[in-house]
Amino acid sequence: MLGADWTGHPTAITQRGCCFLVFFAGGAHGSPATGVIGTAVVRVHVMTGTYATQYINSGRYCGDKVTALKAAHLGLLRGLRQCITTGWGPVHVIGGSKGVMQQQTTRRPPRAKPLRGTFWKLRRTADAVSVGSWTEQPREYNKTATELARLAGLTERSIDWNVREQPIEGQRWRSITDYIQTDVAQWLIAHEQSTLAEGAAAKV
């Protein structure tokens, strides 16, 4: 159901007061196109605002049918699969791709056939992890994922780091992961405003 290349278990382990934010970004350039992706998963305590980076990925994809939209889909897919594999939840998604956000929240697949397979893999994975919210944030507040994608293009190398497996190694990318503080702070503001709006609507 989640794709032949997926391994894991669809069981989230809820941690009191905490949630997991999946930041993603993607782009494409050149001919044949090279797609670059950036993904970060962060555990956040909603009441205190404290956070800890759990996972980062910086990767490249090559092929004639790679587009910026497909790269963004792949970046998000990477993060959501990591959440399922490690049992992280509840999950909220944050990204700068308006196209991905619209397609996923409306459940409308892209018109371009080469994008549909990735779209449905992502849709099934999002349902399996029970994404709680989808938040579009401008690039300056999605900078960690954006810079991870840019790093993949500059170095032509991939990074895949998980705090459980390599707790010390994460310091190597501190110059990028330091942006997470600003990214998370912006999401907390948006989340609080959304919660207040929902509460006000419920009282009407």
C-alpha positions as CSV (number, residue, x, y, z in Angstrom):
1,M,0.0,0.0,0.0
2,L,2.8,2.4,0.8
3,G,5.0,1.5,-2.1
4,A,7.3,-1.5,-2.8
5,D,10.4,0.4,-1.6
6,W,9.0,1.2,1.8
7,T,9.8,-0.6,5.0
8,G,8.5,0.1,8.5
9,H,5.4,-0.2,10.6
10,P,2.4,2.2,10.6
11,T,2.2,2.6,14.3
12,A,2.9,6.0,15.9
13,I,4.0,6.3,19.5
14,T,2.4,9.5,21.0
15,Q,4.6,11.4,23.4
16,R,2.7,13.6,25.9
17,G,2.8,17.3,25.0
18,C,5.0,16.7,22.0
19,C,4.5,16.5,18.2
20,F,6.8,16.0,15.3
21,L,7.2,18.6,12.5
22,V,8.3,17.5,9.1
23,F,9.9,20.3,7.1
24,F,10.5,19.7,3.4
25,A,11.8,21.4,0.3
26,G,12.7,20.4,-3.3
27,G,14.0,21.8,-6.5
28,A,15.3,20.8,-9.9
29,H,17.8,22.2,-12.4
30,G,19.8,21.3,-15.5
31,S,19.2,19.0,-18.4
32,P,18.7,16.1,-17.9
33,A,17.1,17.4,-14.7
34,T,18.6,16.9,-11.3
35,G,16.3,17.1,-8.4
36,V,17.4,18.1,-4.9
37,I,15.6,17.6,-1.7
38,G,15.9,18.7,1.9
39,T,14.0,17.2,4.8
40,A,14.1,17.8,8.6
41,V,12.0,16.1,11.3
42,V,11.9,18.0,14.6
43,R,10.3,16.9,17.9
44,V,8.6,19.9,19.5
45,H,6.9,20.4,22.9
46,V,3.9,22.6,22.0
47,M,3.5,24.2,25.4
48,T,7.2,25.1,26.1
49,G,8.5,25.5,22.5
50,T,11.5,23.3,23.3
51,Y,12.6,21.2,20.3
52,A,15.2,18.6,19.2
53,T,16.2,17.7,15.7
54,Q,15.5,14.0,15.1
55,Y,16.3,13.5,11.4
56,I,17.7,15.3,8.4
57,N,18.1,14.3,4.8
58,S,19.8,16.0,1.9
59,G,19.6,14.2,-1.4
60,R,19.7,14.2,-5.2
61,Y,17.5,12.6,-7.9
62,C,18.3,12.4,-11.6
63,G,16.1,11.8,-14.6
64,D,14.2,13.3,-17.5
65,K,11.0,13.4,-15.5
66,V,12.3,15.0,-12.4
67,T,10.7,18.4,-11.7
68,A,10.8,20.8,-8.8
69,L,7.3,19.6,-7.8
70,K,8.3,16.0,-7.9
71,A,11.4,16.7,-5.8
72,A,9.3,18.4,-3.2
73,H,7.0,15.4,-3.1
74,L,10.0,13.1,-2.6
75,G,11.4,15.3,0.2
76,L,8.2,15.1,2.1
77,L,7.8,11.4,1.4
78,R,11.2,10.8,2.9
79,G,10.2,12.6,6.1
80,L,6.9,10.9,6.5
81,R,8.3,7.5,6.0
82,Q,10.9,8.2,8.6
83,C,8.1,9.1,11.0
84,I,6.3,5.8,10.4
85,T,9.5,3.7,10.6
86,T,10.5,5.2,13.9
87,G,7.0,5.5,15.4
88,W,7.0,9.3,15.6
89,G,3.7,11.1,16.1
90,P,1.5,13.1,16.1
91,V,2.9,14.7,12.8
92,H,2.5,18.1,11.3
93,V,3.8,19.0,7.8
94,I,5.5,22.3,6.9
95,G,6.8,23.3,3.5
96,G,7.1,26.1,1.0
97,S,5.6,24.3,-2.0
98,K,2.2,25.6,-2.6
99,G,1.6,22.9,-5.2
100,V,2.2,20.1,-2.8
101,M,0.1,21.6,-0.1
102,Q,-2.9,22.2,-2.4
103,Q,-2.7,18.7,-4.0
104,Q,-2.4,16.9,-0.7
105,T,-5.0,18.9,1.3
106,T,-7.6,18.6,-1.6
107,R,-6.5,15.1,-2.5
108,R,-6.4,16.1,-6.1
109,P,-3.6,14.4,-8.1
110,P,-1.4,16.4,-10.5
111,R,-2.4,16.5,-14.1
112,A,1.0,15.4,-15.3
113,K,1.1,11.6,-15.4
114,P,4.8,11.3,-14.3
115,L,3.9,12.9,-11.0
116,R,0.9,10.8,-10.1
117,G,2.7,7.8,-8.8
118,T,4.7,9.9,-6.4
119,F,1.6,11.8,-5.4
120,W,-0.4,8.6,-4.4
121,K,2.6,7.2,-2.5
122,L,2.8,10.4,-0.6
123,R,-1.0,10.5,0.0
124,R,-1.1,7.0,1.3
125,T,1.8,7.6,3.6
126,A,0.3,10.9,4.9
127,D,-2.9,9.0,5.7
128,A,-0.9,6.2,7.4
129,V,0.9,8.7,9.7
130,S,-2.3,10.7,10.2
131,V,-0.9,14.1,9.4
132,G,-2.5,16.6,11.8
133,S,-2.0,19.8,9.8
134,W,-0.4,21.2,6.6
135,T,1.2,24.6,6.9
136,E,2.7,26.5,4.1
137,Q,5.6,28.7,5.3
138,P,7.7,31.1,3.1
139,R,11.3,30.1,2.3
140,E,12.8,32.2,5.1
141,Y,10.8,30.2,7.6
142,N,11.5,26.9,5.9
143,K,15.2,27.6,5.7
144,T,16.5,24.3,7.2
145,A,15.0,22.1,4.5
146,T,15.7,24.7,1.8
147,E,19.4,24.8,2.8
148,L,19.6,21.0,3.0
149,A,18.3,20.8,-0.6
150,R,20.8,23.5,-1.7
151,L,23.6,21.6,0.0
152,A,22.8,18.5,-2.1
153,G,23.1,20.5,-5.3
154,L,26.4,22.1,-4.2
155,T,28.2,18.9,-2.9
156,E,26.5,16.3,-5.2
157,R,26.3,14.1,-2.1
158,S,23.6,12.8,0.1
159,I,23.1,13.0,3.8
160,D,20.8,10.8,5.9
161,W,21.1,11.3,9.6
162,N,18.9,10.0,12.5
163,V,19.5,11.0,16.1
164,R,18.9,7.4,17.3
165,E,21.6,5.9,15.2
166,Q,24.2,8.8,15.1
167,P,23.6,11.2,17.9
168,I,27.0,12.9,17.8
169,E,27.2,13.1,14.0
170,G,24.4,15.7,13.8
171,Q,26.8,18.4,15.0
172,R,28.5,18.3,11.5
173,W,25.5,20.2,10.0
174,R,25.0,22.7,12.8
175,S,25.4,25.6,10.4
176,I,22.2,24.5,8.7
177,T,20.2,23.0,11.6
178,D,20.6,26.2,13.6
179,Y,17.9,27.6,11.3
180,I,15.4,25.2,12.9
181,Q,14.8,27.5,15.8
182,T,13.4,30.2,13.5
183,D,11.4,27.6,11.5
184,V,9.9,26.1,14.6
185,A,9.1,29.5,16.1
186,Q,7.1,30.5,13.1
187,W,5.2,27.3,13.0
188,L,4.3,27.7,16.7
189,I,2.9,31.1,16.0
190,A,0.8,29.8,13.1
191,H,-0.3,26.8,15.1
192,E,-1.5,28.9,18.1
193,Q,-3.4,31.3,15.8
194,S,-5.1,28.3,14.1
195,T,-6.0,26.7,17.4
196,L,-7.5,30.0,18.7
197,A,-9.5,30.5,15.5
198,E,-10.8,26.9,15.7
199,G,-11.8,27.5,19.3
200,A,-13.6,30.8,18.5
201,A,-15.5,29.1,15.7
202,A,-16.6,26.3,17.9
203,K,-18.2,28.8,20.4
204,V,-20.3,30.5,17.7
